[in-house]
Amino acid sequence: MSDVTAATYVPNLSSSAFSQLKGQTTKVGADGANADTQTFTVSKAGEFNFKVNNTFTNVEIRNDRNEVVTTIRSKESASDATARLGPGTYTATISQANRAAGVRDYSLDVTERQNVLVTGAGATLKGTAQPPGNGDTGVQKHTFNVLQGGNFTANISLPNTRWAMMDKDGKVVAASDSGKPDSQQTFLQKPTYKLEPGQYTMVVVPPSSLKSPTDFMMNLVPRNADLSESGANQESAISKTLRERQTRLRQWASEAKPTSTKV
């Protein structure tokens, strides 16, 4: 993790899964509001999530040609935005929406938004979960591109974590949680999800009890949907329970209220 506190240090977002730009709004912006600037570089093209942890704070990010690549406007809660950046140097201007607030501390979190390719052999998502706070839930979004459709089970290493996968139309196609450790479920006990070729969005909701940034992995593993505990095609009692649980989780994901995360 990169904690940027000195103006002389220019972080490279491509070299870390998580970076944090911190400072104080001791300068004056073009609109007369208290502001500050941060410079960072990108050495490898990619998609990044920028999250400002402070209320009533504006962020504008420009490239080395002075073109605006993304903006963030937080109000009563933290807010974020996603930008696809190529190699180069960028400048973030952080300013206060409330001019009467005086000098304030701020922090801007930056994480890489992974675009995961799913083949017939499955796929792996690697991420870093951030503790919720400052009005933000810690929700992450990642893109999954399914090249070869099929049936998959899912394993996530972070306990007590909810997740949901939606297709391009926003329909939930898979959802679960890891409240029960994977070690207590056999491969045949895990729910099976059918994915067709296409692009999907994965939403990961880390536990509210998380105290520090924690690395996690999520694996999609190919699965023969006809397999059961008994080796027969009839639905077993365990499969029925898991199917009903999956239905409830999909309903939760489809009815969940929007968070401050914007993509």
VENMO-V544194 format. One record per residue. N is the residue number from 1. RES is the residue in three letters. NEAR is the number of other C-alpha atoms within 10 Angstrom. Layout:
{{N & RES & NEAR} {N & RES & NEAR}}
This chain:
{{1 & MET & 11} {2 & SER & 16} {3 & ASP & 13} {4 & VAL & 19} {5 & THR & 14} {6 & ALA & 11} {7 & ALA & 11} {8 & THR & 8} {9 & TYR & 11} {10 & VAL & 15} {11 & PRO & 20} {12 & ASN & 18} {13 & LEU & 21} {14 & SER & 19} {15 & SER & 14} {16 & SER & 13} {17 & ALA & 17} {18 & PHE & 21} {19 & SER & 21} {20 & GLN & 20} {21 & LEU & 22} {22 & LYS & 18} {23 & GLY & 20} {24 & GLN & 17} {25 & THR & 20} {26 & THR & 16} {27 & LYS & 14} {28 & VAL & 13} {29 & GLY & 16} {30 & ALA & 8} {31 & ASP & 9} {32 & GLY & 11} {33 & ALA & 21} {34 & ASN & 23} {35 & ALA & 25} {36 & ASP & 20} {37 & THR & 21} {38 & GLN & 21} {39 & THR & 19} {40 & PHE & 17} {41 & THR & 20} {42 & VAL & 17} {43 & SER & 14} {44 & LYS & 14} {45 & ALA & 12} {46 & GLY & 17} {47 & GLU & 18} {48 & PHE & 20} {49 & ASN & 22} {50 & PHE & 26} {51 & LYS & 25} {52 & VAL & 27} {53 & ASN & 20} {54 & ASN & 22} {55 & THR & 19} {56 & PHE & 19} {57 & THR & 22} {58 & ASN & 20} {59 & VAL & 24} {60 & GLU & 16} {61 & ILE & 21} {62 & ARG & 17} {63 & ASN & 20} {64 & ASP & 11} {65 & ARG & 9} {66 & ASN & 10} {67 & GLU & 10} {68 & VAL & 14} {69 & VAL & 15} {70 & THR & 18} {71 & THR & 18} {72 & ILE & 20} {73 & ARG & 19} {74 & SER & 20} {75 & LYS & 15} {76 & GLU & 12} {77 & SER & 19} {78 & ALA & 23} {79 & SER & 24} {80 & ASP & 23} {81 & ALA & 19} {82 & THR & 22} {83 & ALA & 17} {84 & ARG & 13} {85 & LEU & 19} {86 & GLY & 14} {87 & PRO & 14} {88 & GLY & 15} {89 & THR & 18} {90 & TYR & 21} {91 & THR & 17} {92 & ALA & 21} {93 & THR & 17} {94 & ILE & 28} {95 & SER & 29} {96 & GLN & 27} {97 & ALA & 18} {98 & ASN & 14} {99 & ARG & 14} {100 & ALA & 9} {101 & ALA & 11} {102 & GLY & 11} {103 & VAL & 15} {104 & ARG & 14} {105 & ASP & 10} {106 & TYR & 19} {107 & SER & 18} {108 & LEU & 20} {109 & ASP & 18} {110 & VAL & 22} {111 & THR & 23} {112 & GLU & 22} {113 & ARG & 20} {114 & GLN & 17} {115 & ASN & 16} {116 & VAL & 19} {117 & LEU & 16} {118 & VAL & 23} {119 & THR & 17} {120 & GLY & 16} {121 & ALA & 12} {122 & GLY & 20} {123 & ALA & 19} {124 & THR & 16} {125 & LEU & 19} {126 & LYS & 15} {127 & GLY & 21} {128 & THR & 19} {129 & ALA & 23} {130 & GLN & 24} {131 & PRO & 19} {132 & PRO & 19} {133 & GLY & 13} {134 & ASN & 14} {135 & GLY & 15} {136 & ASP & 20} {137 & THR & 19} {138 & GLY & 21} {139 & VAL & 19} {140 & GLN & 21} {141 & LYS & 20} {142 & HIS & 20} {143 & THR & 18} {144 & PHE & 21} {145 & ASN & 17} {146 & VAL & 20} {147 & LEU & 15} {148 & GLN & 15} {149 & GLY & 16} {150 & GLY & 21} {151 & ASN & 18} {152 & PHE & 23} {153 & THR & 21} {154 & ALA & 24} {155 & ASN & 19} {156 & ILE & 22} {157 & SER & 15} {158 & LEU & 21} {159 & PRO & 16} {160 & ASN & 17} {161 & THR & 18} {162 & ARG & 20} {163 & TRP & 21} {164 & ALA & 21} {165 & MET & 23} {166 & MET & 21} {167 & ASP & 17} {168 & LYS & 10} {169 & ASP & 8} {170 & GLY & 11} {171 & LYS & 14} {172 & VAL & 20} {173 & VAL & 17} {174 & ALA & 23} {175 & ALA & 26} {176 & SER & 22} {177 & ASP & 21} {178 & SER & 17} {179 & GLY & 12} {180 & LYS & 11} {181 & PRO & 14} {182 & ASP & 15} {183 & SER & 7} {184 & GLN & 8} {185 & GLN & 10} {186 & THR & 9} {187 & PHE & 17} {188 & LEU & 18} {189 & GLN & 15} {190 & LYS & 18} {191 & PRO & 21} {192 & THR & 23} {193 & TYR & 19} {194 & LYS & 14} {195 & LEU & 20} {196 & GLU & 16} {197 & PRO & 13} {198 & GLY & 14} {199 & GLN & 19} {200 & TYR & 24} {201 & THR & 21} {202 & MET & 20} {203 & VAL & 19} {204 & VAL & 20} {205 & VAL & 20} {206 & PRO & 24} {207 & PRO & 21} {208 & SER & 14} {209 & SER & 9} {210 & LEU & 16} {211 & LYS & 11} {212 & SER & 11} {213 & PRO & 14} {214 & THR & 13} {215 & ASP & 13} {216 & PHE & 14} {217 & MET & 13} {218 & MET & 15} {219 & ASN & 16} {220 & LEU & 20} {221 & VAL & 19} {222 & PRO & 20} {223 & ARG & 22} {224 & ASN & 12} {225 & ALA & 16} {226 & ASP & 10} {227 & LEU & 13} {228 & SER & 17} {229 & GLU & 16} {230 & SER & 10} {231 & GLY & 10} {232 & ALA & 10} {233 & ASN & 11} {234 & GLN & 12} {235 & GLU & 15} {236 & SER & 14} {237 & ALA & 10} {238 & ILE & 13} {239 & SER & 18} {240 & LYS & 11} {241 & THR & 14} {242 & LEU & 16} {243 & ARG & 16} {244 & GLU & 11} {245 & ARG & 15} {246 & GLN & 19} {247 & THR & 15} {248 & ARG & 13} {249 & LEU & 20} {250 & ARG & 22} {251 & GLN & 13} {252 & TRP & 15} {253 & ALA & 22} {254 & SER & 15} {255 & GLU & 9} {256 & ALA & 9} {257 & LYS & 8} {258 & PRO & 7} {259 & THR & 14} {260 & SER & 20} {261 & THR & 20} {262 & LYS & 15} {263 & VAL & 12}}
